[in-house]
Amino acid sequence: MVQGWKWSRRRSYFPLISLIFMVLITATILFNEFRIHQYQNPDHNPHLQNTQKSPPVELDRFTTCSSTVEYSGGDMGWGGGVRHSPVPGGVKECDVFAGKWVFDNGSYPLYNESHCPYMSDQLACHKHGRLDLGYQYWRWQPNECNLKRWNVTEMWEKLRGKRLMFVGDSLNRGQWISLVCLLQSVIPADKRSMSPNAHLTVFRAEEYNATVEFLWAPLLVDSNSDDPVNHRLSDRIIRPDSLSRHLSKWENADILVFNTYLWWRQGPVKLLWSSEDNRVCEELDGVRAMELAMKTWAKWVDSNANPLEKRVFFVTMSPTHLWGQEWNPESEGNCYNESNPITQENYWGTGSDLPTMNMVEDILSRLGSKVTVLNITQLSEYRKDGHPSIYRKFWETLSPEQLSKPESYSDCIHWCLPGVPDVWNELLFHFL
């Protein structure tokens, strides 16, 4: 009850016509204030609101732009809260992301490549001819504490009755495969299943009533690259204001692990706003387009992720090792034939895009406790030896010229399994 106001019960002697006049004036003022608020409120940006029309047609790989114009400056209307920073004077927590790699062939690898029936041919390096297996034996050691030791039974208990879903690109798929391989060995074959469904793939363990899932959403927002098989397109087209295609799959998951980086680094991106009927696209560079997508995602997290009910993780940039001269000035190659980690402390190569990382850090910091950041970038930077390079399945035929120069077709982006992504999952286990 509002204090200081008392409503009189005395009879009003206003003439009827005066009362009607006052009601009309009040209604006019309220309507004009609503119009002003609607104009000034960023949530009523015409790019973001399309309530008077049918839902926009879903993007697919056949979607094209009728024309392309310069970016008009539309934004998502989300600024988030203040940047989150540690409370001064509090107990200092160990930074598990700062440390070094220690060779440990007693405890690692945590599983055998050939014993995991869900292993990907893109990541099964030993199967495809890699004989130096040292990449499997490195353990991440934080500087001032120990990472929680992996325990498969404890992890399953954390997942009992829950849906854990990885959402993102092929690097996130690699982390998902790693976790499935880490978990599957203790589940009897007749009590586990894998249900591929292209867009969404689900590993299920019956006795724990739990699933570990992967959702292909390489740009987080809706895009023309959302087909998990046919996504190699000349133009990347996104709806920067829409998560609808993917959101319907992930919104009911209990634990969500997101990533996105790689696909934003491949040239400009075309924006097709949901309010645009004539397929007129705007063009924007990858970093600024990614910022729009991140804000759309963050707006959903901010409104829907209660940390007591839903855990949300974001995995930072996975570095590439495309230029050997960055860690060895005399090298003209890349990750091909590399068999040991980089030992230079705080090494950074061009495989980690610092401006992009700073932009993402700013957005994530404004979400506070609603998201847990898995900062895998620096620790993965050291692992030039961990990529498949030429030791993977090739679906295309290699030319004689390529075969004569292995560096030309080496995969220095993804990671061999067992390997680096297993440590990413140990970090996930540490924070759950």
C-alpha positions as CSV (number, residue, x, y, z in Angstrom):
1,M,0.0,0.0,0.0
2,V,1.4,3.4,-0.9
3,Q,1.6,5.7,2.2
4,G,0.5,9.3,2.1
5,W,-2.5,8.9,-0.2
6,K,-6.1,8.8,1.1
7,W,-9.0,8.3,-1.3
8,S,-12.0,10.4,-0.5
9,R,-15.4,8.8,-0.4
10,R,-17.3,12.1,-0.8
11,R,-19.7,12.4,-3.8
12,S,-18.2,14.2,-6.8
13,Y,-20.0,17.3,-8.1
14,F,-18.1,17.6,-11.4
15,P,-20.5,18.1,-14.3
16,L,-20.7,15.1,-16.5
17,I,-19.2,17.0,-19.5
18,S,-16.2,18.1,-17.5
19,L,-15.6,14.5,-16.4
20,I,-15.7,13.2,-20.0
21,F,-13.3,16.0,-21.1
22,M,-10.8,15.1,-18.4
23,V,-10.9,11.4,-19.4
24,L,-10.2,12.3,-23.0
25,I,-7.3,14.5,-22.1
26,T,-5.8,11.8,-19.8
27,A,-6.1,9.1,-22.5
28,T,-4.4,11.4,-25.0
29,I,-1.5,12.1,-22.7
30,L,-1.0,8.4,-21.8
31,F,-1.2,7.4,-25.5
32,N,1.5,10.0,-26.5
33,E,3.7,9.0,-23.6
34,F,3.4,5.4,-24.8
35,R,4.4,6.4,-28.3
36,I,7.4,8.3,-27.1
37,H,8.5,5.4,-24.9
38,Q,8.0,3.0,-27.8
39,Y,10.2,5.2,-30.0
40,Q,12.9,5.7,-27.4
41,N,13.0,2.1,-26.0
42,P,15.8,0.1,-27.9
43,D,13.6,-3.0,-27.5
44,H,11.3,-1.4,-30.0
45,N,13.9,-1.1,-32.6
46,P,12.1,-1.9,-35.9
47,H,14.9,-4.4,-36.6
48,L,13.9,-6.3,-33.5
49,Q,10.1,-6.2,-33.5
50,N,8.0,-7.9,-36.1
51,T,4.8,-8.4,-34.2
52,Q,2.4,-7.2,-36.9
53,K,3.7,-9.7,-39.5
54,S,4.1,-13.4,-39.9
55,P,7.3,-15.0,-38.6
56,P,10.2,-14.6,-41.0
57,V,11.0,-17.5,-43.3
58,E,13.7,-19.7,-41.9
59,L,17.1,-19.3,-43.4
60,D,18.6,-22.3,-45.2
61,R,21.5,-23.0,-47.5
62,F,19.5,-21.9,-50.5
63,T,18.7,-18.5,-49.0
64,T,20.2,-15.5,-51.0
65,C,20.2,-11.8,-50.7
66,S,18.3,-9.8,-53.3
67,S,20.8,-7.0,-52.7
68,T,23.4,-6.0,-50.2
69,V,23.7,-2.6,-48.5
70,E,26.0,-1.1,-45.9
71,Y,25.3,-1.8,-42.2
72,S,22.7,0.7,-40.9
73,G,23.8,0.6,-37.3
74,G,21.0,-1.6,-35.8
75,D,21.7,-3.1,-32.4
76,M,20.2,-5.6,-30.1
77,G,19.2,-3.3,-27.3
78,W,21.1,-5.2,-24.7
79,G,23.8,-3.6,-22.6
80,G,23.7,-6.0,-19.7
81,G,24.8,-5.1,-16.2
82,V,28.0,-3.6,-14.9
83,R,31.2,-5.4,-15.6
84,H,31.7,-8.1,-12.9
85,S,35.0,-8.0,-11.0
86,P,36.4,-9.9,-8.0
87,V,35.4,-8.6,-4.6
88,P,38.5,-7.0,-3.1
89,G,39.8,-8.5,0.1
90,G,38.0,-11.8,-0.5
91,V,39.6,-15.2,-0.5
92,K,41.7,-15.6,-3.7
93,E,40.6,-18.5,-5.7
94,C,43.2,-20.5,-7.7
95,D,43.3,-19.6,-11.4
96,V,43.0,-23.1,-12.9
97,F,43.6,-21.6,-16.4
98,A,47.1,-20.5,-15.6
99,G,49.7,-23.2,-15.5
100,K,51.8,-25.5,-17.7
101,W,51.6,-28.9,-19.4
102,V,53.2,-31.8,-17.6
103,F,54.1,-35.1,-19.3
104,D,52.2,-37.9,-17.5
105,N,52.1,-41.3,-19.2
106,G,50.9,-42.9,-15.9
107,S,47.5,-41.2,-15.7
108,Y,46.9,-40.3,-19.3
109,P,45.3,-40.8,-21.7
110,L,41.9,-41.0,-19.8
111,Y,40.5,-43.5,-22.4
112,N,41.7,-45.4,-25.4
113,E,40.9,-44.1,-28.9
114,S,40.0,-47.5,-30.3
115,H,37.7,-48.4,-27.3
116,C,35.4,-45.5,-27.9
117,P,32.7,-46.5,-30.5
118,Y,31.6,-42.9,-30.9
119,M,35.1,-41.6,-32.0
120,S,35.1,-39.2,-35.0
121,D,37.3,-40.1,-38.0
122,Q,38.2,-36.4,-38.1
123,L,39.8,-36.7,-34.7
124,A,41.1,-40.3,-34.5
125,C,44.7,-39.5,-35.3
126,H,46.3,-42.8,-34.4
127,K,43.7,-44.7,-36.5
128,H,44.7,-42.6,-39.4
129,G,48.4,-43.1,-39.2
130,R,49.8,-41.0,-36.5
131,L,52.5,-43.0,-34.7
132,D,53.9,-40.4,-32.3
133,L,51.4,-40.7,-29.5
134,G,53.0,-38.2,-27.1
135,Y,50.2,-35.8,-27.6
136,Q,47.9,-38.1,-25.5
137,Y,50.1,-38.0,-22.4
138,W,50.1,-34.4,-21.3
139,R,48.3,-33.2,-18.1
140,W,47.4,-29.6,-17.4
141,Q,48.9,-28.4,-14.1
142,P,47.6,-25.1,-12.7
143,N,50.4,-23.0,-11.1
144,E,49.0,-22.7,-7.6
145,C,46.6,-25.6,-7.1
146,N,45.5,-28.9,-8.6
147,L,42.7,-29.4,-11.1
148,K,40.0,-31.7,-9.7
149,R,40.9,-35.2,-10.8
150,W,38.6,-36.8,-13.3
151,N,36.1,-39.3,-11.8
152,V,33.7,-40.8,-14.3
153,T,31.2,-42.1,-11.6
154,E,31.1,-38.7,-9.9
155,M,30.5,-37.0,-13.2
156,W,27.6,-39.3,-14.0
157,E,26.1,-38.5,-10.6
158,K,26.3,-34.8,-11.4
159,L,24.4,-35.6,-14.6
160,R,21.8,-37.9,-13.1
161,G,18.3,-36.9,-14.4
162,K,19.8,-34.1,-16.5
163,R,20.4,-32.9,-20.0
164,L,23.9,-31.6,-20.8
165,M,24.1,-30.0,-24.2
166,F,27.0,-28.6,-26.2
167,V,25.9,-25.9,-28.6
168,G,28.2,-24.5,-31.3
169,D,30.6,-25.5,-34.1
170,S,32.9,-28.4,-34.9
171,L,35.3,-27.5,-32.1
172,N,32.4,-27.8,-29.6
173,R,31.4,-31.1,-31.3
174,G,35.0,-32.3,-30.6
175,Q,34.6,-31.5,-26.9
176,W,31.2,-33.3,-26.9
177,I,32.8,-36.4,-28.5
178,S,35.6,-36.2,-25.9
179,L,33.1,-36.2,-23.1
180,V,31.1,-39.0,-24.5
181,C,34.3,-41.1,-24.8
182,L,35.2,-40.2,-21.2
183,L,31.8,-41.2,-20.0
184,Q,30.6,-44.2,-22.1
185,S,32.9,-46.9,-20.8
186,V,31.1,-47.5,-17.5
187,I,27.7,-47.7,-19.2
188,P,26.7,-51.3,-20.4
189,A,26.3,-51.4,-24.2
190,D,22.6,-52.3,-23.9
191,K,22.0,-49.3,-21.6
192,R,23.4,-46.6,-23.8
193,S,22.4,-45.2,-27.2
194,M,23.4,-42.6,-29.7
195,S,20.5,-41.0,-31.6
196,P,21.8,-38.9,-34.5
197,N,19.4,-36.3,-35.7
198,A,21.6,-34.1,-37.9
199,H,20.9,-30.8,-36.2
200,L,20.8,-32.4,-32.7
201,T,22.6,-35.6,-31.7
202,V,21.9,-37.3,-28.4
203,F,23.9,-39.8,-26.3
204,R,21.7,-41.4,-23.6
205,A,22.6,-43.4,-20.5
206,E,19.4,-45.2,-19.3
207,E,20.5,-46.0,-15.7
208,Y,21.3,-42.3,-15.0
209,N,18.3,-41.0,-17.0
210,A,20.8,-38.6,-18.5
211,T,21.8,-37.3,-21.9
212,V,24.9,-35.7,-23.3
213,E,23.9,-33.8,-26.5
214,F,25.4,-31.8,-29.3
215,L,23.5,-29.1,-31.2
216,W,25.0,-27.7,-34.4
217,A,24.7,-23.9,-34.2
218,P,28.1,-22.6,-35.5
219,L,27.0,-18.9,-35.3
220,L,24.6,-19.2,-32.3
221,V,22.0,-17.1,-34.1
222,D,19.9,-18.5,-37.0
223,S,21.9,-18.7,-40.2
224,N,22.1,-20.2,-43.6
225,S,24.9,-22.5,-42.3
226,D,22.7,-24.4,-39.8
227,D,22.7,-27.6,-41.9
228,P,25.3,-29.8,-40.2
229,V,26.4,-31.4,-43.4
230,N,25.9,-28.9,-46.2
231,H,27.2,-25.6,-44.8
232,R,30.1,-24.8,-47.0
233,L,28.7,-21.6,-48.5
234,S,30.2,-18.6,-50.2
235,D,28.1,-16.1,-48.3
236,R,27.4,-16.4,-44.6
237,I,23.9,-15.0,-43.9
238,I,22.6,-14.6,-40.3
239,R,19.5,-13.3,-38.6
240,P,21.4,-11.3,-35.9
241,D,18.2,-10.8,-33.9
242,S,16.9,-14.4,-33.8
243,L,17.8,-17.6,-31.9
244,S,14.5,-19.3,-32.6
245,R,15.7,-22.3,-34.6
246,H,18.3,-23.4,-32.0
247,L,16.5,-22.0,-28.9
248,S,13.7,-24.5,-29.2
249,K,16.2,-27.3,-28.9
250,W,18.4,-25.9,-26.1
251,E,16.0,-24.0,-23.8
252,N,15.0,-27.0,-21.7
253,A,18.6,-28.3,-21.2
254,D,19.9,-28.3,-17.6
255,I,23.6,-27.7,-18.4
256,L,24.6,-25.7,-21.5
257,V,28.1,-25.4,-23.0
258,F,28.3,-22.8,-25.7
259,N,31.1,-21.8,-28.1
260,T,31.5,-19.7,-31.3
261,Y,34.5,-18.1,-32.9
262,L,35.9,-19.9,-35.9
263,W,33.2,-19.1,-38.4
264,W,33.3,-15.4,-37.7
265,R,36.9,-15.2,-38.9
266,Q,36.2,-16.1,-42.5
267,G,35.4,-12.7,-44.2
268,P,32.4,-10.4,-43.9
269,V,28.9,-11.6,-42.8
270,K,25.6,-10.6,-44.3
271,L,22.8,-9.6,-41.9
272,L,19.2,-10.4,-42.8
273,W,17.0,-8.9,-40.0
274,S,13.7,-10.6,-39.1
275,S,11.8,-7.4,-40.1
276,E,13.2,-7.4,-43.6
277,D,10.7,-8.8,-46.2
278,N,12.6,-8.2,-49.4
279,R,15.8,-10.1,-48.6
280,V,17.9,-6.9,-48.5
281,C,21.0,-7.8,-46.5
282,E,23.4,-5.6,-44.7
283,E,27.1,-6.4,-44.7
284,L,29.3,-6.3,-41.7
285,D,32.8,-7.5,-40.7
286,G,33.0,-10.7,-38.7
287,V,33.9,-9.3,-35.3
288,R,31.1,-6.7,-35.3
289,A,28.6,-9.3,-36.6
290,M,29.7,-11.7,-33.9
291,E,29.1,-9.0,-31.3
292,L,25.5,-8.6,-32.5
293,A,25.0,-12.4,-32.2
294,M,26.7,-12.5,-28.8
295,K,24.4,-9.8,-27.6
296,T,21.3,-11.7,-28.8
297,W,22.5,-14.8,-27.0
298,A,23.4,-12.8,-23.9
299,K,20.0,-11.2,-23.8
300,W,18.5,-14.7,-23.6
301,V,20.9,-15.8,-20.9
302,D,20.3,-12.7,-18.9
303,S,16.5,-13.2,-18.9
304,N,16.3,-17.0,-18.7
305,A,19.4,-18.5,-17.0
306,N,18.9,-18.9,-13.2
307,P,22.2,-20.4,-12.0
308,L,20.3,-22.3,-9.3
309,E,18.3,-24.1,-12.0
310,K,20.4,-24.0,-15.2
311,R,24.1,-23.9,-15.6
312,V,25.5,-22.0,-18.6
313,F,29.1,-22.3,-19.7
314,F,30.9,-20.4,-22.5
315,V,34.1,-21.9,-24.0
316,T,36.6,-19.2,-25.1
317,M,38.5,-19.3,-28.4
318,S,40.2,-22.4,-29.5
319,P,43.5,-21.3,-31.1
320,T,44.9,-22.5,-34.4
321,H,48.6,-23.2,-35.2
322,L,48.9,-22.3,-38.9
323,W,52.2,-20.4,-39.0
324,G,55.2,-22.3,-37.6
325,Q,57.4,-19.2,-37.7
326,E,55.4,-17.8,-34.7
327,W,56.9,-20.3,-32.3
328,N,60.0,-21.1,-34.4
329,P,61.4,-18.2,-36.6
330,E,63.2,-20.7,-38.8
331,S,60.1,-22.7,-39.6
332,E,58.1,-22.4,-42.8
333,G,55.5,-25.0,-41.9
334,N,52.6,-25.2,-39.5
335,C,51.4,-27.8,-37.0
336,Y,52.5,-30.7,-39.2
337,N,55.2,-32.9,-37.7
338,E,55.0,-31.0,-34.3
339,S,55.3,-33.4,-31.4
340,N,55.8,-31.3,-28.3
341,P,54.0,-28.3,-26.7
342,I,55.3,-24.8,-26.8
343,T,57.2,-24.1,-23.5
344,Q,57.4,-20.2,-23.8
345,E,55.3,-18.9,-20.9
346,N,52.3,-16.8,-22.0
347,Y,52.8,-17.6,-25.6
348,W,50.3,-16.0,-28.0
349,G,50.0,-16.6,-31.7
350,T,47.8,-15.1,-34.4
351,G,45.5,-18.2,-33.9
352,S,44.0,-16.2,-31.0
353,D,42.3,-13.0,-32.0
354,L,42.7,-10.7,-29.0
355,P,40.2,-7.9,-30.2
356,T,37.5,-10.6,-30.6
357,M,38.4,-12.1,-27.2
358,N,38.2,-8.7,-25.5
359,M,34.7,-8.1,-27.0
360,V,33.5,-11.5,-25.8
361,E,35.0,-11.0,-22.4
362,D,33.2,-7.7,-22.1
363,I,29.8,-9.3,-22.9
364,L,30.4,-12.3,-20.6
365,S,31.5,-10.1,-17.7
366,R,28.1,-8.3,-17.8
367,L,26.3,-11.6,-17.3
368,G,28.0,-12.0,-13.9
369,S,27.2,-15.4,-12.2
370,K,24.7,-16.4,-14.9
371,V,27.6,-17.8,-17.0
372,T,30.8,-19.7,-16.2
373,V,33.7,-19.0,-18.6
374,L,35.9,-22.0,-19.5
375,N,39.0,-20.1,-20.5
376,I,40.8,-22.7,-22.7
377,T,42.6,-20.3,-25.0
378,Q,46.0,-19.8,-23.3
379,L,46.4,-23.4,-22.2
380,S,45.5,-24.6,-25.7
381,E,47.9,-22.1,-27.3
382,Y,50.8,-24.2,-26.0
383,R,49.6,-27.3,-27.8
384,K,50.9,-27.0,-31.3
385,D,51.4,-30.8,-31.2
386,G,47.8,-31.6,-30.5
387,H,46.1,-31.1,-34.0
388,P,45.3,-33.9,-36.5
389,S,47.4,-32.3,-39.2
390,I,47.4,-35.0,-42.0
391,Y,46.2,-37.8,-39.7
392,R,42.5,-37.8,-40.3
393,K,40.0,-39.1,-42.8
394,F,39.7,-37.0,-46.0
395,W,36.4,-36.9,-47.8
396,E,37.9,-35.1,-50.8
397,T,40.6,-36.5,-53.1
398,L,44.0,-34.9,-52.6
399,S,46.0,-33.7,-55.6
400,P,49.6,-34.8,-56.3
401,E,50.7,-31.3,-55.5
402,Q,49.1,-31.4,-52.1
403,L,50.4,-34.9,-51.3
404,S,53.9,-33.6,-52.1
405,K,53.5,-30.9,-49.4
406,P,51.7,-32.2,-46.3
407,E,51.6,-28.7,-44.7
408,S,49.2,-27.7,-47.5
409,Y,46.4,-30.0,-46.3
410,S,47.2,-30.2,-42.6
411,D,44.3,-29.6,-40.1
412,C,45.8,-27.2,-37.6
413,I,42.4,-26.2,-36.2
414,H,40.7,-29.3,-34.7
415,W,42.3,-31.5,-32.0
416,C,43.2,-35.2,-31.9
417,L,41.4,-37.4,-29.4
418,P,42.4,-38.4,-26.7
419,G,44.0,-35.0,-26.3
420,V,43.5,-31.3,-25.5
421,P,39.6,-31.4,-25.4
422,D,39.8,-33.9,-22.6
423,V,41.3,-31.2,-20.5
424,W,38.6,-28.8,-21.4
425,N,36.1,-31.4,-20.1
426,E,38.2,-31.8,-16.9
427,L,37.7,-28.1,-16.4
428,L,34.0,-28.5,-17.0
429,F,33.9,-31.3,-14.4
430,H,35.9,-29.0,-12.0
431,F,33.3,-26.3,-12.1
432,L,30.1,-28.4,-12.1
